[in-house]
Amino acid sequence: MLKRVRELCGILVVVCSCVVSMGSYAGFFDQKPSSSDSGPLPVEQAFIFQPSIEADGRVLLHWQIADGYYLYRDRITLDLPQNVDLVERINAPSESKDDPLFGQVEVYHNAANVTVQLGALSAEVLPNSEVMVSYQGCWEGGICYPPVKTPLAVGDIPPATTVSSISPPENEVLSENEPAPFVSEQDRFAALLSGSGLMLTLGLFFVAGLALSLTPCVFPMIPIISSIIAGHGHRITTARAFWLSLVYVLAVAITYTVAGVLAGLFGANIQAAFQNTWVISLFTLVFVALALAMFGFYQLQLPAALQTKLSGVSHQQKGGSTLSVALMGFLSALIVGPCMAAPLAGALIYIGQTGDPLVGGLALFSLSLGMGVPLILVGLSAGKLLPKAGDWMDAIKSGFGVVLLLMAVWMLDRIVDIKITMLLTAIILIISAVYMGAMDIIADSSKRWLKLWKGVGLILLIYAISLLVGLLSGSQSFITPLKGLSVSTSVASQEHLSFARVTEPSELEAVLASAKASKRPVLLDFYADWCVSCIELDMITFADAGVQQRLAQYERVKVDVTANDDNAKALSKRYSVIGPPALIFYDAQGRLQSDYTVVGFMEPKAFIEHLDRL
């Protein structure tokens, strides 16, 4: 396996780029339509379309506009073939107008210029291509034309990976009042892969992975690697702990890389496929089996067949089989920590658009290694801090056994009611508190460690009892289980935003139509029960008072893709969502604001700034 890793990291990738020549609009157009005094002109005379096809997939869209007419900037769109991508678009400076049809809009008078850079999604030049250009304008006299669609032959289109960024033509530099086009974070990461040197790009993705290692998506892997090290008991050495941690992280990284490449090429959410009931149940049993191994229960005379299987698991775990550790890393990557973030989404967008799995895969591998650095440090420190043989070692292993049982309950939370997981958590904590001496009487002369254990046990016992009491009172919160018992005569402010929940395309269409009719913007929150960052958004971002105030005007919709069925896949495909969480926005006129899509968790302050840009 390490040999393959070395071979992968040793691949030399040469990124070829072509310099796109820049032209000038000056003197290119010389026809000027005249206005009509008798009424509105025919649309082809009011807006004379004069495109220019440049080399390397660059297209100059120009309209000469008659006096008294204007063209909507945002109604100028291109319908592209499935294998063609809009790499970049630059609009000439426009004017703001309070339009009776669309409200405050950007329009062009006299002339409109839009420059686009097209790129083929294949690795080869796409010959004899054609796109459909749409535009719409109005006569100041009160007549608006229906949208016009005209085919445009654009000739040969080079691969998207070989084209460079375009600049505004001469005399069309963005004005001070024209804000720079907003680029989402995931799109910036996708552009980074095609625009920078390979080593610099891999380094930046590694740093991004380090940042992601501090998110809740990676936290569940910490007790797993810790239990692997603790499973050795006092026989573990620092070198062995480092080796096992490295194998675990490499297995996670390779799994993320392979799954990511497949997701980018085929548009499938591989991790979501591992969130079904049978897989979660099986992995929960694995956690329980490992926990029982920590407690030493495999000495009991269980049925022969079951004892053989459990003993095999326990033996591999304690013996530190490299294969078993790698297998645990593979399962952890797909089941424990399915999480979507901007760097990951950017790499998948790059793979999907260019069909280049090599550069995208290397970026994903570098990202995963960055995420795994804390896991290696945890495993290495566990190998140094574990006590020598004796009762202490048994206590440490038992502690990790409890953590693994709690991990099993955490996994079950994805497929069972929260009341069941609250009950199971309370039972585990009560039993653990009893074993820690929470109910025992300790003499004053007892060792300080015994008093500390008793204090920790009492805390666990009190929390466990509060879970039971809260459960009986109807609470469904691990954080505030007793909140349902509080009585207040005043009405508290809304703690959580309400969302309409949809699981089918037809349900979503109805909500969007209703919001458009009432001229309300829409927020679509792609959510899944097994998505850690989705829950983080609910508990932190959407619970913030400032965020709630900004979102009060929005029609809020949770697009639940937990089931990963045909409806969920159709909803995800419609918006090119690779995996949750993803936040999609519509404006008050019902227009999709695709450039403002948010992938992954966003802090409340940053999210408010994002809403302000919208």
Number of C-alpha atoms within 10 A of each C-alpha: 10 9 8 9 11 10 10 14 12 9 10 8 12 9 14 10 13 11 11 18 11 13 12 12 14 10 6 10 13 7 11 16 15 14 16 14 7 6 10 20 17 10 17 10 17 27 26 17 16 14 18 15 15 16 14 23 25 25 19 19 18 20 22 24 26 21 17 16 23 25 27 21 22 13 15 19 14 17 14 15 12 8 12 23 19 16 20 15 17 20 20 19 20 21 14 10 15 11 13 9 10 11 11 11 16 18 22 22 17 17 19 23 21 20 21 18 23 24 29 28 25 18 15 12 17 18 12 10 16 17 16 15 16 15 20 20 24 22 19 12 10 9 12 17 15 11 12 15 15 11 12 16 12 20 17 19 25 24 22 27 25 20 24 19 12 18 15 17 19 11 10 15 14 16 11 8 9 13 9 10 10 10 11 18 19 23 18 13 23 23 18 20 23 22 18 12 13 19 11 12 20 22 15 19 28 23 17 20 23 19 13 21 21 12 15 15 21 21 15 14 22 15 19 25 25 23 25 25 31 29 26 20 22 16 15 20 17 15 12 17 26 20 17 22 29 22 22 30 29 22 24 26 24 22 21 24 23 16 20 28 27 19 20 27 19 13 21 20 21 20 19 23 14 17 25 16 13 11 14 20 16 11 19 21 16 17 21 20 23 25 27 19 23 28 17 15 12 16 9 8 9 12 8 9 9 11 15 13 12 19 16 12 17 21 15 16 23 21 15 20 13 15 13 18 23 21 16 22 26 21 18 22 26 20 20 27 20 23 25 22 22 22 25 27 24 26 30 29 25 27 27 20 23 24 20 18 22 14 22 28 24 23 27 32 27 25 29 29 25 24 27 27 17 19 25 24 15 20 29 24 16 22 25 14 10 20 15 12 11 10 10 12 16 18 14 18 25 20 19 23 26 21 19 24 23 21 22 24 22 19 22 21 18 20 17 12 11 18 19 14 21 23 16 20 21 22 17 18 21 21 16 18 23 16 14 22 19 23 13 10 9 13 9 8 6 9 10 10 9 14 18 13 16 22 16 15 23 19 14 22 23 15 18 25 16 17 27 21 16 22 22 15 14 15 20 20 16 17 9 12 23 20 14 16 12 6 7 7 5 6 6 7 7 10 12 15 16 14 14 14 17 21 18 18 16 11 13 19 12 11 18 20 12 14 21 18 12 13 15 19 21 26 21 24 23 25 25 23 16 25 23 23 26 21 18 20 20 15 13 15 22 21 17 19 16 14 20 20 12 13 18 11 12 20 24 22 22 19 28 21 26 20 18 20 13 11 16 20 21 15 22 23 13 10 13 14 23 24 27 30 27 25 21 21 24 23 17 20 17 19 13 16 13 14 14 19 23 21 26 23 25 17 13 19 13 12 18 20 11 15 14 9 9 12
